[in-house]
Amino acid sequence: ANSQDYYETSLIKASDWALSKGANVLSLSWGMERDGYLHIMDKYYDYITARPPYPIVTKSAGNTGGRITTPGNAWNVIAVGAADDKNTPTWSGDIMAYYSAYIDPISSHGDREKPEVAAVGSRIKSTDVISPWVPSPEYDGTSFAGPAVAGEAALLMSKNSTLKQRPEAV
């Protein structure tokens, strides 16, 4: 499911449609406000994750180099930062990518940490966005890291179906 615009109503309709078709995992690669506060879209995703079918929602943290973008501030959304693996065979040189959002949401008790996880988001080879679709230059962004984590969540749930009813375990 996707939306042709960034209107909240369109984004909600796309997510609702996907859930009505049986989606267990939603991967969000868009962002709105980045002021650290909870907004309506954060609240919407918190609402749907707490009710059947208990979808897992991953959200690309944002390429702000600062605050996480909405709806990544939601309590029940997995915000995904981007790691830069430096194309080395070991983890010793891996770092958080300079562009990845990392600043925790505002909290009265300072008890919120985002992103919850990071995945490779630097030097990604993909098809181009225009015809002839041949391999393009390398891309960077949390929009590449988020779907990797969504895929991992789907694999976990396919291996252990009880996780579909226990999103907090994922």
Salt bridges, closest charged atoms under 4 A:
ASP35 OD1 - HIS39 NE2 2.86
ASP84 OD2 - LYS86 NZ 3.60
ASP84 OD1 - ARG123 NH2 2.59
ASP85 OD1 - ARG123 NH2 3.83
GLU116 OE2 - LYS114 NZ 2.90
GLU168 OE2 - ARG166 NE 3.19
